[in-house]
């Protein structure tokens, strides 16, 4: 019988708006994947607290605002020799306050601030691209409302 291990990670889809166009911060992880800043929840932390802690740890940046009213969630399973990992990933939109990135070198190789089209090309997993597209729809609705 295969043992199942469950995990939850939380993070931020960081963005800034310049001349009515959005740019997003992506991190190039040491495992070779591009992703948004995220990490495991710690005991007693809310999802929002985990997202903020991981964002600050991995980027050294601050946010003007973390949009906690909408969560972008995906799930995946990954088999290992002794167990199957079932993981929930919960992402929040976060508006960048500054541009000075100080990456966490133990986990991160590089970063980029790039438009949505490039984000979609760099993200390696369809599940992440799906939630990113959902976030883009949310941002467009905010823009229509003048937010």
ZAZA-791816 format. One line per 10 residues: their letters; for each residue x, y, z of N, C-alpha, C, O. Coordinates in Angstrom, 2 decimals. Layout:
N
a) X Y Z X Y Z X Y Z X Y Z  ...
// end
This chain:
147
xxxxxxxxxx) 0.84 -1.18 0.00 0.00 0.00 0.00 0.89 1.25 0.00 1.82 1.36 0.80  0.59 2.18 -0.89 1.38 3.40 -1.02 0.96 4.42 0.02 -0.22 4.72 0.20  1.96 4.94 0.70 1.71 5.98 1.71 1.51 7.32 0.99 2.21 7.63 0.04  0.53 8.10 1.47 0.25 9.41 0.90 0.69 10.48 1.89 0.34 10.43 3.07  1.45 11.43 1.41 1.87 12.58 2.24 1.23 13.83 1.66 1.34 14.10 0.46  0.54 14.58 2.51 -0.13 15.80 2.06 0.66 17.02 2.51 1.19 17.07 3.62  0.73 18.01 1.61 1.43 19.27 1.88 0.62 20.42 1.32 -0.15 20.27 0.37  0.82 21.57 1.93 0.25 22.81 1.40 1.37 23.83 1.28 2.14 24.04 2.22  1.46 24.46 0.13 2.38 25.57 -0.08 1.56 26.80 -0.43 0.50 26.71 -1.04  2.07 27.96 -0.03 1.39 29.23 -0.33 2.41 30.20 -0.89 3.60 30.15 -0.56
xxxxxxxxxx) 1.93 31.08 -1.75 2.84 32.03 -2.35 2.12 33.20 -2.97 0.93 33.41 -2.77  2.89 33.95 -3.73 2.44 35.21 -4.30 2.70 35.22 -5.80 3.74 34.75 -6.27  1.73 35.74 -6.54 1.93 36.10 -7.94 2.23 37.60 -7.92 1.31 38.42 -7.96  3.52 37.97 -7.87 3.88 39.39 -7.72 3.75 40.12 -9.06 4.16 39.62 -10.11  3.18 41.32 -8.99 3.02 42.11 -10.22 3.24 43.58 -9.94 3.18 44.05 -8.81  3.51 44.28 -11.02 3.52 45.75 -11.00 2.89 46.21 -12.30 2.90 45.50 -13.30  2.34 47.41 -12.27 1.70 47.97 -13.45 2.49 49.19 -13.89 2.70 50.13 -13.12  2.94 49.16 -15.15 3.69 50.27 -15.71 3.00 50.67 -17.02 2.87 49.86 -17.94  2.57 51.93 -17.09 1.89 52.42 -18.29 0.77 51.49 -18.74 0.67 51.15 -19.92  -0.05 51.09 -17.80 -1.23 50.28 -18.07 -0.91 48.86 -18.54 -1.79 48.15 -19.04
xxxxxxxxxx) 0.34 48.44 -18.36 0.74 47.05 -18.69 1.29 46.40 -17.43 1.96 47.04 -16.62  1.00 45.13 -17.29 1.47 44.39 -16.12 2.77 43.67 -16.40 3.01 43.16 -17.49  3.62 43.64 -15.37 4.82 42.82 -15.36 4.73 41.94 -14.11 4.16 42.34 -13.10  5.32 40.76 -14.21 5.23 39.78 -13.13 6.64 39.32 -12.76 7.52 39.20 -13.61  6.83 39.06 -11.47 8.11 38.56 -10.98 8.08 37.04 -10.96 7.22 36.43 -10.32  9.02 36.44 -11.67 9.20 34.98 -11.67 10.57 34.66 -11.11 11.53 35.41 -11.31  10.65 33.54 -10.40 11.92 33.09 -9.85 12.38 31.83 -10.57 11.58 30.93 -10.84  13.66 31.77 -10.87 14.25 30.58 -11.48 14.84 29.75 -10.34 15.90 30.07 -9.79  14.13 28.68 -9.99 14.51 27.85 -8.85 15.80 27.07 -9.17 16.13 26.86 -10.33  16.50 26.66 -8.11 17.72 25.87 -8.31 17.45 24.52 -8.97 18.37 23.91 -9.52
xxxxxxxxxx) 16.20 24.05 -8.93 15.87 22.79 -9.62 15.66 23.00 -11.12 15.39 22.04 -11.85  15.78 24.25 -11.58 15.66 24.55 -13.01 14.31 25.08 -13.44 14.17 25.57 -14.56  13.30 24.99 -12.57 11.95 25.45 -12.92 11.78 26.94 -12.62 12.37 27.47 -11.68  10.98 27.59 -13.43 10.54 28.95 -13.16 9.23 28.85 -12.39 8.37 28.03 -12.71  9.08 29.70 -11.37 7.84 29.68 -10.58 7.67 31.00 -9.84 8.54 31.87 -9.88  6.55 31.11 -9.19 6.29 32.25 -8.33 6.86 31.96 -6.94 7.01 30.79 -6.59  7.17 32.99 -6.16 7.66 32.75 -4.79 6.61 32.02 -3.98 5.46 32.45 -3.89  7.02 30.90 -3.37 6.08 30.12 -2.57 6.86 29.16 -1.69 8.05 28.93 -1.89  6.15 28.60 -0.70 6.78 27.63 0.17 5.78 27.00 1.12 4.59 27.33 1.11  6.28 26.09 1.93 5.45 25.31 2.84 4.92 26.14 4.00 5.58 27.05 4.50
xxxxxxxxxx) 3.70 25.81 4.40 3.13 26.43 5.58 3.85 25.90 6.82 4.28 24.75 6.86  3.96 26.75 7.81 4.50 26.36 9.10 3.36 26.31 10.10 2.35 27.00 9.94  3.52 25.50 11.11 2.45 25.30 12.09 1.99 26.64 12.67 2.79 27.46 13.11  0.67 26.84 12.66 0.08 28.04 13.23 -0.02 29.21 12.26 -0.62 30.23 12.60  0.55 29.09 11.05 0.49 30.17 10.07 -0.78 30.08 9.25 -1.25 28.99 8.92  -1.34 31.25 8.93 -2.42 31.30 7.96 -1.80 31.21 6.56 -0.59 31.35 6.40  -2.64 30.96 5.57 -2.14 30.92 4.20 -1.52 32.25 3.80 -0.48 32.30 3.14  -2.17 33.33 4.21 -1.67 34.67 3.88 -0.31 34.92 4.53 0.59 35.49 3.91  -0.16 34.50 5.79 1.12 34.68 6.49 2.23 33.88 5.82 3.35 34.37 5.66  1.91 32.65 5.42 2.91 31.83 4.72 3.31 32.50 3.42 4.50 32.59 3.11
xxxxxxxxxx) 2.33 32.96 2.65 2.62 33.60 1.36 3.55 34.80 1.55 4.53 34.95 0.82  3.25 35.64 2.52 4.08 36.83 2.77 5.48 36.44 3.24 6.47 37.00 2.75  5.58 35.50 4.17 6.88 35.08 4.69 7.75 34.53 3.56 8.91 34.91 3.42  7.17 33.64 2.77 7.94 33.04 1.68 8.34 34.08 0.63 9.45 34.05 0.11  7.43 35.01 0.33 7.75 36.07 -0.64 8.95 36.88 -0.15 9.89 37.12 -0.91  8.91 37.30 1.09 10.00 38.12 1.64 11.30 37.31 1.70 12.35 37.82 1.32  11.23 36.05 2.17 12.44 35.22 2.26 13.09 35.01 0.90 14.31 35.09 0.78  12.29 34.76 -0.13 12.84 34.41 -1.43 13.24 35.61 -2.27 14.08 35.48 -3.15  12.64 36.79 -2.02 12.91 37.95 -2.88 13.54 39.13 -2.14 14.19 39.97 -2.77  13.35 39.22 -0.84 13.82 40.38 -0.09 13.03 41.64 -0.39 13.43 42.74 0.00
xxxxxxxxxx) 11.91 41.49 -1.07 11.10 42.64 -1.49 9.93 42.86 -0.55 9.68 42.08 0.37  9.22 43.95 -0.80 7.99 44.21 -0.05 6.84 44.42 -1.04 7.05 44.68 -2.22  5.63 44.31 -0.52 4.44 44.48 -1.33 3.67 45.71 -0.88 3.61 46.03 0.31  3.07 46.42 -1.86 2.11 47.48 -1.54 0.86 46.86 -0.96 0.27 47.36 0.00  0.45 45.73 -1.57 -0.77 45.08 -1.15 -0.74 43.61 -1.53 -0.28 43.23 -2.60  -1.24 42.78 -0.60 -1.49 41.37 -0.88 -2.99 41.22 -1.01 -3.73 41.51 -0.06  -3.45 40.78 -2.16 -4.89 40.65 -2.43 -5.37 39.30 -1.89 -5.24 38.26 -2.54  -5.92 39.34 -0.69 -6.31 38.10 -0.01 -7.75 37.71 -0.26 -8.20 36.66 0.20  -8.50 38.54 -1.00 -9.91 38.24 -1.24 -10.10 37.15 -2.30 -11.19 36.59 -2.42  -9.05 36.84 -3.06 -9.14 35.79 -4.08 -7.89 34.91 -4.00 -6.77 35.40 -3.98
xxxxxxxxxx) -8.12 33.61 -3.96 -7.03 32.64 -3.96 -7.02 31.92 -5.31 -8.06 31.64 -5.89  -5.82 31.64 -5.78 -5.64 30.89 -7.01 -4.99 29.56 -6.60 -3.84 29.54 -6.14  -5.72 28.47 -6.78 -5.35 27.18 -6.19 -5.18 26.12 -7.27 -5.98 26.02 -8.20  -4.12 25.32 -7.11 -4.00 24.12 -7.92 -3.48 22.98 -7.06 -2.89 23.19 -6.00  -3.71 21.77 -7.54 -3.33 20.55 -6.82 -2.51 19.68 -7.76 -2.69 19.69 -8.98  -1.60 18.91 -7.17 -0.90 17.92 -7.98 -0.45 16.76 -7.11 -0.38 16.87 -5.88  -0.14 15.66 -7.76 0.42 14.49 -7.11 1.78 14.21 -7.74 1.97 14.36 -8.94  2.71 13.79 -6.89 4.04 13.44 -7.39 4.47 12.15 -6.70 4.58 12.11 -5.47  4.73 11.09 -7.47 5.14 9.83 -6.86 6.62 9.84 -6.47 7.47 10.36 -7.20  6.91 9.27 -5.33 8.27 9.05 -4.84 8.40 7.56 -4.57 7.39 6.85 -4.53
xxxxxxxxxx) 9.62 7.05 -4.38 9.77 5.61 -4.15 8.98 5.09 -2.93 8.48 3.97 -2.97  8.89 5.88 -1.88 8.25 5.40 -0.66 6.90 6.04 -0.34 6.26 5.67 0.65  6.45 6.99 -1.17 5.16 7.65 -0.92 4.70 8.43 -2.15 5.43 8.57 -3.13  3.48 8.91 -2.07 2.96 9.82 -3.09 2.68 11.15 -2.39 2.00 11.20 -1.37  3.22 12.21 -2.97 2.97 13.55 -2.43 1.71 14.11 -3.07 1.60 14.17 -4.29  0.76 14.51 -2.25 -0.42 15.24 -2.70 -0.27 16.66 -2.20 -0.25 16.90 -0.99  -0.18 17.59 -3.12 0.14 18.96 -2.74 -0.92 19.93 -3.22 -1.38 19.87 -4.36  -1.31 20.84 -2.33 -2.15 21.98 -2.66 -1.26 23.21 -2.69 -0.46 23.42 -1.77  -1.39 24.02 -3.72 -0.64 25.27 -3.82 -1.66 26.40 -3.90 -2.54 26.41 -4.76  -1.53 27.36 -2.98 -2.45 28.49 -2.88 -1.66 29.76 -3.14 -0.71 30.07 -2.43
xxxxxxxxxx) -2.06 30.50 -4.17 -1.36 31.73 -4.55 -2.30 32.93 -4.41 -3.50 32.82 -4.63  -1.71 34.06 -4.03 -2.41 35.34 -3.93 -1.71 36.32 -4.85 -0.50 36.24 -5.04  -2.46 37.25 -5.41 -1.84 38.35 -6.14 -1.21 39.31 -5.15 -1.76 39.57 -4.08  -0.05 39.85 -5.51 0.62 40.82 -4.67 1.21 41.93 -5.51 1.97 41.67 -6.44  0.86 43.17 -5.18 1.40 44.32 -5.93 2.74 44.72 -5.35 2.86 45.02 -4.16  3.77 44.73 -6.20 5.13 45.04 -5.77 5.25 46.49 -5.32 4.70 47.40 -5.94  5.99 46.69 -4.23 6.23 48.04 -3.72 7.54 48.61 -4.25 7.69 49.83 -4.35  8.49 47.75 -4.58 9.79 48.23 -5.05 10.36 47.26 -6.06 9.75 46.23 -6.37  11.53 47.59 -6.58 12.14 46.77 -7.61 13.44 46.12 -7.16 14.08 45.42 -7.95  13.86 46.35 -5.93 15.15 45.83 -5.47 14.99 44.39 -4.99 14.55 44.14 -3.87
xxxxxxxxxx) 15.36 43.44 -5.86 15.25 42.02 -5.56 16.56 41.55 -4.93 17.65 41.86 -5.41  16.42 40.80 -3.85 17.56 40.18 -3.19 17.22 38.70 -3.04 16.65 38.29 -2.02  17.57 37.91 -4.06 17.12 36.52 -4.10 17.79 35.67 -3.02 18.92 35.93 -2.60  17.05 34.65 -2.58 17.54 33.68 -1.61 18.38 32.65 -2.38 17.83 31.73 -2.99  19.69 32.81 -2.34 20.58 32.04 -3.21 20.55 30.54 -2.93 20.90 29.75 -3.80  20.13 30.12 -1.72 20.07 28.69 -1.42 19.00 27.99 -2.26 19.10 26.79 -2.52  17.98 28.73 -2.70 16.88 28.14 -3.44 16.68 28.71 -4.84 16.07 28.07 -5.69  17.20 29.93 -5.08 16.88 30.66 -6.30 18.15 30.95 -7.10 19.15 31.41 -6.55  18.08 30.67 -8.43 19.20 30.98 -9.34 19.13 32.40 -9.88 20.14 33.11 -9.95  17.92 32.80 -10.25 17.76 34.05 -10.97 16.30 34.49 -10.87 15.47 33.79 -10.29
xxxxxxxxxx) 16.00 35.64 -11.43 14.63 36.15 -11.45 14.43 36.95 -12.72 15.39 37.31 -13.40  13.17 37.22 -13.04 12.87 38.13 -14.13 11.56 38.85 -13.83 10.65 38.29 -13.21  11.49 40.07 -14.27 10.24 40.84 -14.31 9.81 40.83 -15.76 10.49 41.41 -16.61  8.70 40.19 -16.04 8.36 39.99 -17.44 6.85 40.11 -17.68 6.06 39.98 -16.75  6.47 40.36 -18.94 5.04 40.44 -19.27 4.39 39.06 -19.21 5.07 38.03 -19.18  3.08 39.06 -19.19 2.30 37.83 -19.06 2.66 36.79 -20.12 2.73 35.60 -19.83  2.90 37.23 -21.36 3.20 36.29 -22.43 4.46 35.50 -22.12 4.53 34.30 -22.38  5.46 36.18 -21.57 6.72 35.50 -21.23 6.53 34.58 -20.04 7.11 33.49 -19.99  5.72 35.01 -19.06 5.43 34.16 -17.90 4.84 32.83 -18.38 5.27 31.77 -17.94  3.87 32.91 -19.28 3.22 31.70 -19.77 4.21 30.78 -20.50 4.04 29.56 -20.47
xxxxxxxxxx) 5.22 31.34 -21.14 6.23 30.53 -21.82 7.19 29.88 -20.81 7.65 28.76 -21.03  7.50 30.59 -19.72 8.49 30.11 -18.77 7.93 29.10 -17.76 8.65 28.21 -17.32  6.66 29.24 -17.39 6.10 28.32 -16.39 6.09 26.90 -16.94 5.55 26.67 -18.03  6.67 25.93 -16.23 6.82 24.59 -16.79 5.58 23.69 -16.69 5.50 22.69 -17.39  4.63 24.05 -15.83 3.49 23.16 -15.60 2.18 23.81 -15.99 1.94 24.98 -15.69  1.33 23.04 -16.66 0.04 23.56 -17.10 -0.81 24.01 -15.93 -1.54 24.99 -16.04  -0.74 23.31 -14.79 -1.55 23.68 -13.63 -1.21 25.10 -13.16 -2.10 25.85 -12.75  0.05 25.46 -13.22 0.46 26.82 -12.82 0.02 27.83 -13.87 -0.39 28.94 -13.52  0.11 27.46 -15.14 -0.34 28.37 -16.20 -1.85 28.62 -16.09 -2.31 29.74 -16.33  -2.62 27.60 -15.72 -4.07 27.76 -15.56 -4.38 28.79 -14.48 -5.20 29.69 -14.70
xxxxxxxxxx) -3.75 28.67 -13.31 -4.05 29.64 -12.23 -3.52 31.02 -12.58 -4.10 32.02 -12.17  -2.40 31.08 -13.33 -1.90 32.39 -13.75 -2.90 33.06 -14.69 -3.15 34.26 -14.58  -3.47 32.29 -15.62 -4.50 32.86 -16.51 -5.70 33.35 -15.70 -6.28 34.39 -16.02  -6.09 32.61 -14.65 -7.18 33.05 -13.78 -6.82 34.38 -13.10 -7.66 35.26 -12.96  -5.58 34.51 -12.68 -5.12 35.75 -12.06 -5.16 36.91 -13.05 -5.50 38.03 -12.68  -4.82 36.64 -14.31 -4.88 37.68 -15.34 -6.31 38.17 -15.53 -6.53 39.37 -15.68  -7.27 37.26 -15.53 -8.68 37.65 -15.64 -9.07 38.53 -14.46 -9.75 39.54 -14.63  -8.64 38.14 -13.26 -8.93 38.93 -12.06 -8.34 40.34 -12.18 -9.01 41.32 -11.85  -7.09 40.43 -12.65 -6.45 41.75 -12.83 -7.20 42.60 -13.85 -7.37 43.80 -13.64  -7.65 42.00 -14.93 -8.41 42.76 -15.93 -9.72 43.28 -15.35 -10.11 44.41 -15.65
xxxxxxx) -10.39 42.48 -14.54 -11.62 42.94 -13.87 -11.33 44.10 -12.92 -12.11 45.04 -12.82  -10.18 44.01 -12.22 -9.79 45.12 -11.33 -9.54 46.38 -12.15 -9.94 47.48 -11.75  -8.87 46.22 -13.30 -8.56 47.37 -14.15 -9.84 48.01 -14.65 -9.95 49.24 -14.69  -10.82 47.18 -15.05 -12.12 47.71 -15.52 -12.84 48.49 -14.43 -13.56 49.44 -14.73  -12.66 48.08 -13.18 -13.29 48.77 -12.05 -12.49 49.99 -11.60 -12.90 50.71 -10.70  -11.33 50.20 -12.24 -10.51 51.36 -11.90 -9.63 51.15 -10.67 -9.17 52.11 -10.06  -9.41 49.91 -10.32 -8.58 49.62 -9.15 -7.14 49.45 -9.57 -6.27 49.20 -8.74
// end
